[in-house]
Amino acid sequence: MNRRILLKQLMMGLPAAAFLPSFLSSCAKEELIDSFKFNGSVIVIGAGASGIYSANLLRNYGAQVIHLEARAVIGGRMKANTSIPGIKIELGAEEIHGKRSILYDLAQFNVPDSLIPLPGDDYYHLENQLRTKNFLIESSDLEGAGATMFQIIDSFASYPGGAQSVAQYLAEKELDARFLEIANALIGNEYGADNNKIGMLALKEAEDGYSSGEEGQILKDKSLLELFEIAFSEDINQVKLNKPVESINYEGAQVAVTTENGETFFADKVLVTVPISILKNNSITFVPSLAADKLDAIDAIKMDNGLKIVLQFNAPFWEGNTGSIIGGTKVPEYWITGAGKNENANLITAFVMGEKAEYLAGLSDAQKITEILEELSILYPTGNVSGKYNSINIVQNWLQEAYIEGAYSYPSPGSEGKRAILAAPVKGKVYFAGEATNFNGHLATVHGAMESGYRAVKEILEA
Amino acid sequence: MKNILIITILFVFSFSLRAQNYLNLYGGYGITAPKEINKSIETFNYSRPWLIEKQPLFQKTLTLGLGYTGILAKGLFISPDFQYNISKSFSENANFNTNIEMHWWRGNINLDIYPLEFGLDSVGFRFRPFVRVGGGASAILPRINFNDSLATVNDEDYSPHFWTYQFSGGIGCRIYLNRIIDIMPFIQYNFQPSVKVEDFNLALHGTNIPELSNVSKVSNLQFLLSVSFKLGRARELVPEQTETKTRKKKKK
């Protein structure tokens, strides 16, 4: 064979070599998740973040969905107030925690121009004065106590000890008493309770799994509920409102879901996305009863009250760069509601959970406002706080919200490992989602609720 | 990796003084199937149904390589080589572009066996089929970009690198073109039994998904074409037929 023949043959062979990989690739199996064979019917109970998103996923994968919501509105713990012009005030979930989450991606896709980093600096309430984080860490007067507190908080994921509350652990670590309220705001209040109600082992589990990032994001001109309405409008239109579920009977071939007004819906499976409080107070009867380990998990995972009280002022009395004020004795955390949204709104949100929320909830609205103004006046003695208050306020008490009855689940002592048990399907018919069932560290968040939704839907589709 | 580099340099040094040494430049593409990584991408698509353009699975790899071939014995060559591979998965959606790239740097030491040439003077063949076996180490650099920004894990940019090892095998044919250049089409199969890409799922999904693993078995079938330059005494190593013709002319 001479060179010319060789080159000819090579030229003939080249197209084959070029197309062979494509051909072989096309023969490869396109879908690795090939076990989504379910095309039956599912009743989704609850139209909060988890329920809406789950219904959307189920429909996308061919299931017939009956979507029931107990309340007259959708959204669950996503709720916004629009009574003050120029700003949408979040009364429930507010922050998108971190930049790597399904919720962040949803916002990025649907409302990218609205997504902004949480603005402002944090100030800490220490001995009736507002201090920066740097001051707490570096001030020689504090002898390193502030730095110690932040170190303790940053190391929860590697907590080596046994069962005890955060309050007990901080005592064991001899945290300076001046920092207890700040620590309570940063840990207990943040997680939806108080330091004496948060279990170290459950907290370790949550902190260890948390991965979406600390860079908070907010929507500057939309509410989280609006984001869902934009993204899942077709699913939201199909929600059957005012259908509080009374019982779930999964004895037969089909699941029968009966509402308080006597309607019964049948489907192959049911996905329960109601808040843990609704499972705890036995508002829904399961027939047959749930297994003992499931009931134990429901009992172990706690949910306390939560208040958001928004006050409007005629003019700001705070520094222009203020984001949050942390560590109050009456209100563990305040934030400037309009920061990044509408700087002229002059709104402050008081964010109170746990025992402090119970205390404030027991007062009249006027008394609540008085208590808050008193505390703010101490922090801003020259700010004429009461004088600038323009008597406009919004009080959101989540314990009083029907079919929600609390803020969000928290890492209560003994709840470690229980969220996975709560999340586990029952007899291939009853499935659970919602923030309380998130066992990846994203409990008590909207993105955690969504993650639990796709976990549960995947279980349904693969069944 | 350091050891592999030292061994490679030693081989190049010791064999460059001998006949039938080649410098190989090659390229091509192939099929890569990182199963767990593709499963993670599928889960990404599943959990984000609003994405109109789905994230494609990893399937193809582009390869560029540089190697050296030196004779060990008649019909037996050693071919250390170093190759760069890139696999890409890109989706473009309004406001949300996702680009996942896997960069693979592979160092291999291969044994090329020319089964038809044992005991023969191999320079007399224009077509020299060979079988290759080898193994080595790889560095894997996964990169995930959302809207041109690196993905983060706990607010830290996700730009890690991981080491693994592989076994390789293949068949090819060295074809004599002239005294300086051979070309060498070959098919190589690389198998990496355990590719651990830590936190890949966290970076892609933003959460740990229990059923997804960060450890993949990776198979890679490459279709490559090498251009080989003879080194050292190469100009003297003309094919037998050519030499014979020359001798005949001299007799006249």
Boltz contact constraints between the chains, C-beta under 6 A:
constraints:
  - contact:
      token1: [A, 17]
      token2: [B, 223]
      max_distance: 6.0
  - contact:
      token1: [A, 21]
      token2: [B, 29]
      max_distance: 6.0
  - contact:
      token1: [A, 21]
      token2: [B, 31]
      max_distance: 6.0
  - contact:
      token1: [A, 21]
      token2: [B, 223]
      max_distance: 6.0
  - contact:
      token1: [A, 24]
      token2: [B, 31]
      max_distance: 6.0
  - contact:
      token1: [A, 25]
      token2: [B, 31]
      max_distance: 6.0
  - contact:
      token1: [A, 25]
      token2: [B, 59]
      max_distance: 6.0
  - contact:
      token1: [A, 32]
      token2: [B, 38]
      max_distance: 6.0
  - contact:
      token1: [A, 32]
      token2: [B, 39]
      max_distance: 6.0
  - contact:
      token1: [A, 32]
      token2: [B, 42]
      max_distance: 6.0
  - contact:
      token1: [A, 33]
      token2: [B, 42]
      max_distance: 6.0
  - contact:
      token1: [A, 60]
      token2: [B, 49]
      max_distance: 6.0
  - contact:
      token1: [A, 100]
      token2: [B, 152]
      max_distance: 6.0
  - contact:
      token1: [A, 100]
      token2: [B, 206]
      max_distance: 6.0
  - contact:
      token1: [A, 101]
      token2: [B, 206]
      max_distance: 6.0
  - contact:
      token1: [A, 105]
      token2: [B, 48]
      max_distance: 6.0
  - contact:
      token1: [A, 108]
      token2: [B, 96]
      max_distance: 6.0
  - contact:
      token1: [A, 109]
      token2: [B, 50]
      max_distance: 6.0
  - contact:
      token1: [A, 109]
      token2: [B, 95]
      max_distance: 6.0
  - contact:
      token1: [A, 109]
      token2: [B, 96]
      max_distance: 6.0
  - contact:
      token1: [A, 112]
      token2: [B, 95]
      max_distance: 6.0
  - contact:
      token1: [A, 211]
      token2: [B, 202]
      max_distance: 6.0
  - contact:
      token1: [A, 211]
      token2: [B, 207]
      max_distance: 6.0
  - contact:
      token1: [A, 212]
      token2: [B, 206]
      max_distance: 6.0
  - contact:
      token1: [A, 213]
      token2: [B, 152]
      max_distance: 6.0
  - contact:
      token1: [A, 213]
      token2: [B, 154]
      max_distance: 6.0
  - contact:
      token1: [A, 213]
      token2: [B, 155]
      max_distance: 6.0
  - contact:
      token1: [A, 214]
      token2: [B, 155]
      max_distance: 6.0
  - contact:
      token1: [A, 215]
      token2: [B, 155]
      max_distance: 6.0
  - contact:
      token1: [A, 231]
      token2: [B, 50]
      max_distance: 6.0
  - contact:
      token1: [A, 440]
      token2: [B, 207]
      max_distance: 6.0
  - contact:
      token1: [A, 440]
      token2: [B, 208]
      max_distance: 6.0
  - contact:
      token1: [A, 451]
      token2: [B, 207]
      max_distance: 6.0
  - contact:
      token1: [A, 454]
      token2: [B, 47]
      max_distance: 6.0
